[in-house]
Amino acid sequence: MRIAQVPPLYESVPPSLYGGTERVVAHLCDALVDLNHHVTLFGTADARTSAELVSVRDRSLRLDSTPVKSDLGSHLAALHEVRKRAAQFDILHFHTDMLHMPMFEKLSHKSITTLHGRLDSRDLAAVYSRWPEFGLVSVSDKQRTPLPRARWLGTVGHGVPAQLYAFTARPRGGYLAFLGRMAPEKRPDVAIRVARRAEIPLRLAAKVDDVDRVYFESTIRPLLDDPLIDYIGEIGDDEKAQFLGDAIALLFPINWPEPFGLVMIESMACGTPVIAWNFGSVPDVVDPGVSGFVVNSESEALNAIAAIRNLDRRHVRLAFERRFTSRAMANGYLEIYERALDASRRIPIAPNVAPWHDIVPVIKAVHGV
């Protein structure tokens, strides 16, 4: 199958540090290539992929220090390049929300769109009802809740390569871990409070976006003086395995409709159980009593920390291997691609319009040629 993968351009594929969507696209591309499909990635020149790369920008937007740049202009130029080459592909797989839809209306029959973000914004329902011909893929069943009438083709959870994160049977760190963004919806302040109450060290590996700078300075920085709390900053894939593997548990204290939560399965891949708050996709990802615990309060989180020693880290790893490898993700998408192709092959020719090869003899007869 000839497949085009079209990610956003904010991060490289995969990101060098923090980043979700572009990391998932990177894992998907490599897994599809391993399954002997021809994959073309329309990404930035700093991508690292086993797919064929069509470079649509010299570097990812976040790593571009140019003071004046246009993310919209960059994405439109990239989509134009995809549109020029669209005939080369059986499937066009977009990860760009709705941005491509006006440009690809006539190619909706072979377009797949994975929605990676939250869907409860007030304008989204109108947008997706405007272009109902585009088939959508959710990354968790819970993510669909705000758009029940959209044209959902299926749910495919994220996946990471089975060999990317080594299993750690006996964590050496004796600490709790927080990995993600320093943002109000990610609630690192709750993670700090829980760790303090449990009297267990907490290590936070997190980026600070400009939009979250005030929250970090006003809410988080004053909490970092505690000797139990260690803020180590943003880390990349090469550091995650040790950071997560040496933790006794990952704290995931979100308070927003998380679409998936890639860090949860990264932790599970290391054998590290997850203690996650009951929002968004969490019940779809965490298997309580096996790969971690789903909690509704800080008190429940403290009880979960006390019960962590009862979980077998081998079972945490097996829960990851059953559901959340990149191979499992690729197979999930291949099923959707095949269904889309089967549906497009069944599109009939308009009943009152004859095929061109049937019209040619008629034209010749009328004109005596």
Secondary structure, 3 states (H helix, E strand, C coil): CEEEEECCCCCCCCCCCCCCHHHHHHHHHHHHHHCCCEEEEEEECCCCCCCEEEEEECCCCCCCCCCCCCHHHHHHHHHHHHHHHHHHCCEEEECCCCCCHHHHHHHHHHEEEECCCCCCCCCHHHHHHHCCCCEEEECCCHHHCCCCCCCEEEECCCCECCCCCCCCCCCCCCEEEEEEECCCCCCHHHHHHHHHHHCCCEEEEEECCHHHHHHHHHHHHHHCCCCCEEECCCCCHHHHHHHHHCEEEEEECCCCCCCCCHHHHHHHHCCCCEEEECCCCHHHHCCECCCEEEECCHHHHHHHHHHHHHCCHHHHHHHHHHHCEHHHHHHHHHHHHHHHHHHHHCCCCCCCCCCHHHHHHHHHHHCCC
